[in-house]
C-alpha cells in the first residue's frame, strides 16, 4: 500500500531496532516484474504491509525473484539494496517502511558519471539471463539485464568493480578497470536444500522433504534420439529399474518398475501428469522439450496421497507453462540412423554343410553322410545357386541403417497478466527392413495459457495436449516375432528366389514376410487431453488457497489387420497354396472425467511452519469397443469388410464404465526448519468392490536437519559436511486391481456379483456328467479388498566439499498382503464348479538399498565438469505362498516360499560325458538310453542313484534386474559440452532357448554354434551335434543351468557432444537467442556376457523379437 511521506516519518519513530524478529518465509518465482508487484505478492503471502512514498520505487526497473521457503528479509535485501532503497521493520504494527538511501552531495565527494559499461550475462549453458541485477560497487548506480541478457550502466570513473546478482545464482564481482564491454557467465548455486521438488498434489523444498523422492533433469534428455520417454529414464535416478521390450517402431516401450514394484508381478508405476492420473501411453509419448520436471515418488510418505493406486510408485510429470517476458521461439531438428545393437553372425552354406556332416559322423553315420564331396564343392563354389544357395538372410532382408527424423517448435511468452506456451512436434521412425512395410509416425501438440487476476488473487488456466500415433506393420502372419524367427531359422542353403525371379517356396521366407503383398496391420491412436484449473488465494485469510481442477481425456483407437501372402513358387514353377485371406477391424473409444477440489492453508509463526491440505477427487471412465471379422475374400485386392463372405463372419461390441472417489489429507509441520513432520492419508473407493468397501491409506514421515543444530557448526567449519538430514517414513499403500487367481494377466471386475454361464460337467443325468448352466464362483464381498503394502523407508541426505558433492542413502522395506487365491489342496470340490476364491494369508516382501552421489566443479570460466552415480539393489521373497501345497513346501530345492532371486527350476549340469565309462558311472534319466560322449550329464541332487524331477532345483537369477545403476558424466570447455550416461545391471539370467540351442544340427544357423563338442574339442560351448531330433528325450536340452547365460550388462545409454554456436559467435549470431549443434547417440556401446547371443536387455530368450536399436543423430536447436 502507498502512504504519504509524513506518515512514514511518524511511523518510523517506533521502528524496532532489532529488525525482523519473527520473519515469515515466502515461495515465489517472478521474472521481469515491477517492484510494486513484488511487494504486493509479499503482502499476499505474509502478514506484513509496506509503507513508502510514490517516488521511492524506480518506475523503469524490473526485478526477478526465484525463492523457495526463503525469509522475506533475504529476498528484500537481494532486491532493494542495489536500487538504493533502505527498509526497516515496524514490529508493533507489522509494517515494513521503505526509504531512499542518503545521497552523497558534491561537497561530500560526489563526482559526475562519466563512462558507460555494456555487456551480456549468460548462465552455465550460455543462455541469456534476464533480470540480473548489475550494480557498481561503492556507488548507487544499478541496472538489470534485458531478455537477451544485455545491460548498459553509467558509472563513476572511479568504479572498478561491477556486482552481478541473481536469485539462485552465485554472486559475482567483476573487475572493469579499463573495460567498456564485459561478458559474465553466472553459475547456479549448488544448494540441494533449496531445490524445489514437485510432490503429490503440491510442491516443497528439498530441505523440508521427508519422503523418498528423486528428480530427473529433462535437459539431459532433450535432443537425444530416444523413441519414447520410458526408454529415456533408464539409469537417471535411483529406484528406476527398466527393461526394454525391443526396438520395433512404435512398439519398443520399456518396462518400468519403481524399486521392483510392490509384489511378484512387478506392475508398473502410476503416471501422474499435471496432477491428473494418466496412462503409460500418455507418459511414453510426451516430448522431452515439453517437460518442466519429473519426480519419482518411491515410499509411502510420498505415494499415500494416491492411496489404492500408489503401491507401485509414482512417476509425476509437470509440463512446461508460459513465462512472462519477451516471446521466445525454439526450433529443433534431428536426423537419425538406427541399427541393431546385436546381430549374431550367421553361418555360411559351406560351413553349415560341414557342421551337418560332422553331426552325422558323431551319430555314427560316417563322414560326408549328408553332403558328399561333389556336393560340398558345388556349395562352396556356388555352382548351382538355385539348388544350393549361400543366402545371408540378414544381408538381403535388412538395411544397414534405419532412417528416423524428428522436428519440434515451441513458443513461450507473456506478461504479468497472461502467459502462454505452445509446442508442436513430429517424429518418424522407419524399420530395419529393406521394404517400407513397417513405419511409425507421431504428431504432438501442446498449448497452455494462464491468466492472473492479481486484485482478486485468482489465477486461471487451461492446458491442451494432443497426440496421434500411426503404425504400419506386416500382415498378422508376419509379425516381428515371425520375421525374426524366420531370419534366424531359415538355413543359408535355401535360395531366396527361383531362376525366373519369383520367390522360392517355404512358409518361413523372410522376404515374403516383408513384401507389401503379405497383408498389413495398421494402428492409429488419437489422444486428446484437456485440463482447466483455478487457484484462488483468499484475500481475507492470509495463507488460505482454494483450487479446482477439471480434466477430460479422450482416446480413439483403430486397428485393421489384413492377412494375405505374396505369391511363391517351387523351383519348377508350381505355385504354392495361399493362406485364407482374412480381415479384422477393431475400433475402441475410451474417455475419462476427473475433478479435483483442494483447500490449502500455510502459515508461519515464530519458528513454526505449518501447512494443511485437503482434497477431494472423483474420476469416471467409459469405453466402447466394436470389432468385425471376415474371411473367404474373392480377391486380395479389396481389403474391405463388405468384400468378405458370410461364412465365418463375426461382429462384436462391448462397453464398460467405472469410477473411483478419494479424499486426501496432508499435514506438514516444521520447527526452526530442523524438525520436520508430514502426515497424510487417502480414503479411497472404487466400483470394483462391494458398496461401502472403502480403503484407508495413511502415512507418516519424519525428518531431522542435523546440520541446523548448533553442535554441527564445528563440523561445517572443518569442511566435513555442509548439510545433513535424516529421514524416516512408514505407511500403507494399495493396489486397486483384483486379478483372477487362475489367470494373473486378467483383471476381474465385480467378482462379488452372481453370474451364470454354460459350463461343462454341471449335472448328473443317467449316471453321467452333462453340460448345463451353473453359477460362477463368487468372492466373499467382505474378503474382497485391495492388496495392501506396508512400506518403510529410512534415508539420509548430505552435501559436502562446499556443496560440490551431494548424496543420499535409502533403505526400503515393503510387505504386500491381501491376496485372493484358490483354496489350498485338500478341500472337497462341489459338483459342477470349483470352490470360490478366498482371501489368502500369503505375503510377499521386498527390501533393498538406494545410493546416489553427485559432484560438480567449475575449474575456470571456460571449464566445468560433473559426475553423478546411482545404484539400486534389492531382494524379494514369498514369506508365505498359499498357492504352494504341503508337498511343494517340503521340498527345499523347488519351493518358492522363503527363497530369493531365481529364474526357474532345472537340473545342475556336470559338463559333458567324456566316455562310455562316464555314462556307466553316473546316474542318468531313464528315458536317456542312447547317451554318448559329448552329451550333458546332471547332478543327482538327492543321492538316490537316479535322475528325475526330484533332482531339479532352483537355478539362475531373476531375468528382471535386482541391481541397477547409472553413471552420468558431463564436461564443458568453452563452447563445447560432452554428456554421457552409462547404465547397467547386476547378475541376471536368461535361458538360451529355441534356435540358440540348435537341437537338430540342421538348425545350426549362427557361426558360434559350430563350437559343439567333438573328441578334438572337449571344452566346447555346445553339446555334441546330432541329426536325431528328440534324441534321449532331449536329454541335452532339458531344462538345466547349462543353458543359462548371465545377462548383466554395462551400456553407454546416451552420448551427446554439443557445440554452442551462439556462445562462440555472439556478434555474428546476434539475431538468435541460442544456437546449438549436437552429435548424439543411444545404446552406442554394450558390454555383456550375453552379447554373443542377443542384446542383454531383450525380454525374448529365443531372440525372436525385433532387436534393440543403437541410434546416431545429428541435431540443431535454435532460439529466437
PEGI-V79189 format. One line per field, one symbol per residue. phi: phi as a letter, one per 30 degrees, with the letter a starting at -180 (. if undefined). psi: psi as a letter, one per 30 degrees, with the letter a starting at -180 (. if undefined). Layout:
phi=???
psi=???
This chain:
phi=.cbddddddddddcddddiddbddcbbabbbicddddeddddedcbcdbcbaddcddddcccbbbbbbhcdeedddddcdedcibcbbccddciccccaddedcdddcjdbddbaccblbcbcdciddcciddcbcdibddaabdcdcidbbbcbddddcbcccbaeicddbccdceiccbbbbcccdddbddcddbdbeilbacedcdccdbccbddddcejddddadddddeicadjcbbbdckbdeibdcddbbdhiicbddhddddcbchicdbbededdcdcedccdabcccbcddccddchdccdcibccccddbdbdkedcbbbbbbcbbcaedbbedddddddddddddddddddicidhdcbdedddddddchdbddcbdbccdddcccddbcdbaababbbblkbdcbbbbbbbabbbbccdddccdbbbbbbbbbbbbbbccddcicbbabbbbbbbcbbbbdeedbdeddddddddddddddddbdddjddddjdccdddecdeddiabcbbbcbbbbbbbbcbddddbdicbcbbbbbbbbbbcbbbbccbaddbbddcjdddeddddbbbbbbbbbbbbbbbbbbbbbabbicccbbbbbbcbbbbbbbbbbbbbbbhddbddccbeddddddidbbbabaabaaabaccbbbbbbchhcccbbbbabccbbddcdeiccccbcabbbbbddddddddddddddidbcabbcbbbalbbbbddccdddadccccchdccdbbadbdhcbcbiibdbdldbdddcceedddaddbcdbbbbabbabahhidcbaabbcbbbbcbjdcbdedejdddddjaddddbdccdbbbbbabbbbbbbbacdadcbbaabbbbbbbabbaddabddcddddddcdcbdcdicchbcacadcdcjcdcaddddddbdbdddccbdbejddbbdddcicibcaddcdbdbiceddecbbbbbcbbbbbhccbbbbbcbabddbbbcdbhedchecedcdbcdddddcdbedbdcddbdedbccdiehhhedcddaddcdbdcdabbddabbcbbdddddbdddcddcdaabcbcbabhdbbbaddddcaddddccdcicadddccbcbcbbbbbb
psi=lklleeeeeeeffgkkffbjfiklklkljkjhlleeeeeeeeeefaglkkkllfgekkfgkklkkjkjhkkeeeeeefeeefghklklkjeeghkkkklkkkkjlefggklkjglkklakklafggkkkkgkkjlkkglfklallafggllkkklkffkfkkkkkkkglkkkkkkgkgkfkkkkjkkkkijefgkkkkajhallleegkfljkkkkjfffekfkhkfleefffkgfkkfjkljlfagkkffikkkkkjhgafaffhkllkkkjhgkkaleeeeeglkeffkelkkjkflefefffgcfggfglkjjkklkllkkakkkkkkkkkklkllkekikklkleeeeeeeeeeeeeffggllheejleeeeeeeeghfiffejlikjeeeffklekkkllkkkklkkaaafekllkklklkkkkalflflhfjlkkkkkkkkkkkkkieefgkkllkkkkkkkkkkklllefhaeeeefeeeefklffkkfllfgflkllkfhjeeeegkffhalkkkkkkkkkkkklkkjjjffjkfkkkkkkkkkkkkjkkkkjjjakkklllfggkkkkklkklkkkkkkkkklkkkkkkkkkklkkbgkkkkkkkkkkkkkklkkkklkklahkekgfjhleffllfkglkklkllllllllkkkkkkkkkkggejkkkkllkjkklffllkgilkkjllkkkkjjeffleffeeeeefgekfkkkkkklllklljfkkkkffjffkkkkhffkklkljllheljjhglkllaklklklkjeffjakkkkkkkkklkkllahhgfklllkkklkkjkagkkllllkfkkklkfllklllklgkkklkkalkkkkkkkkjeaffklllkkklkkklllljekjffkleeeffjffflfkgklileakalklgakkfleeeeefkllkffighklkflkllkiefggglkaffgklklalkfkkfkklkkkkkkkjcgkkkkkkkkalaklkkjjlbfffhekffgjfkefffilklffifhlfllkllfjkgkhhhefglklfegkkjgllkkielkkjkjjeeeeieefhffkfljkkkkllkhekkkkffffelkfflgjffgilklkkkkklklkkkk.
